[in-house]
Amino acid sequence: MEFSSIGAEDSIEEARSRLESCDALVVWGAEIMIGIMTKEHLERKGSCGQVCELDILIDPDPAKAAAWRPAYIIITEDGEPVILSRGP
């Protein structure tokens, strides 16, 4: 999936603008990734951090991903997201 990043305090309007050029947004809290936003989340009310999908795993091993079955999996390199995919 093509993705970009957005802050948890950013507005839905900002997310709508960014989602015009990608499939999903990785939502960042103060220093960590907290969730994922897609166009499906734009109908909700609140900030990006309030409406994002929280069911994510970051850098899981395959067994953990299979057991937890998250909505999204984020793979990082040096703490930055490089791959985003839907869960198993």
N, C-alpha and C positions, 0 to 999 in steps of 0.2 A: 504494500500500500504506500502511496505517496503521502508524506506527512510534513507538518511544520510544527512549530511550538507556539504556545500562548501562555500567559500568566494566569494564575488562579483568580486574580482580582480583575482581569480584563472583562469587558462587557460582551454580551451576546452579539451586539452589532459588530464588534471587532472580530469575533469568531466567524460570523457570517461572511465578512469581507475576506478573511484568510482562507475559508473553506471553498472559495470560488476557484482556487488554484491547486487544491490538494484534496485527498480523500478523508483525512483525519488530522486532528490537532493533539499533540501531546501537551497536557496541562501540567505546568510546573507550579509547585508551591514555593516556599521561600528558597529551598535548596534541593528539593527532591521532586521527582515526577509523581503526580498524585492520580492522574486519570487520563482518559481519552475523550475527545469530543468528535462527533460526526454531525452531518446535517440533521440527523434524527434528534439531536439534543437542542436544536435551535428554537424549538417551540416552547421550551421550558422557560421559566422566569428566574432570574438571579444572575450571579456572576458565573464565569466559566468554572470556577472551583466548586460552586454549588450545584451545577447541573451536569457535570461530566460523569462518565462511566468510571466507577472506581474499581471494577472487577478486572484488575490487570496483574500480571506477574512480570517482573523485570529480571532478565537473565536467568530464567529457571532451567534446571536440568530437565531432560525429556520425561523422566518418571514423575517429577513434581508437576509438570505441566499437564500430564495425562491424568494425574490424580485430582488436581484442583480444577481443571477445565475452566480456565479464565476466559472472559470475553475477548481479551486482547493480550498479546505477548510483546514485550519490548526487549530488544537485544541492544546492548550498549557497547560502546568502545570508548575507553577513557572517561566514563561517566556521562557520555552524550548518546542519545538514542540514534541508532543507525538503521535498524530494521523494526518495522511494526507489522504485525500480522494478527489476524483473528485467531482466537484460541482453537484448540483441537476440537 
